[in-house]
């Protein structure tokens, strides 16, 4: 169960990073 919680945290961190990259790409496309 501990590994499962760690993997959830890892996925959340990656999705946050991906969201930041996506928003940066959108800003670049708009400008």
Secondary structure per residue as TSV (DSSP state, phi and psi in degrees):
chain	resnum	aa	ss	phi	psi
A	1	X	-	360.0	-35.4
A	2	X	H	-63.1	-42.6
A	3	X	H	-62.6	-37.0
A	4	X	H	-63.3	-43.8
A	5	X	H	-63.8	-40.2
A	6	X	H	-63.6	-40.3
A	7	X	H	-67.0	-36.1
A	8	X	H	-63.2	-43.5
A	9	X	H	-62.6	-40.1
A	10	X	H	-64.0	-43.9
A	11	X	H	-63.3	-40.7
A	12	X	H	-62.4	-44.4
A	13	X	H	-61.9	-42.2
A	14	X	H	-66.5	-40.5
A	15	X	H	-66.3	-35.2
A	16	X	H	-65.2	-45.0
A	17	X	H	-62.2	-42.6
A	18	X	H	-63.8	-40.4
A	19	X	H	-62.6	-40.3
A	20	X	H	-64.7	-43.9
A	21	X	H	-63.9	-40.5
A	22	X	H	-64.5	-42.0
A	23	X	H	-67.1	-36.4
A	24	X	H	-64.8	-41.8
A	25	X	H	-63.3	-40.0
A	26	X	H	-63.0	-41.9
A	27	X	H	-63.0	-40.8
A	28	X	H	-65.4	-38.5
A	29	X	H	-68.6	-35.2
A	30	X	H	-72.6	-35.3
A	31	X	-	-73.9	360.0
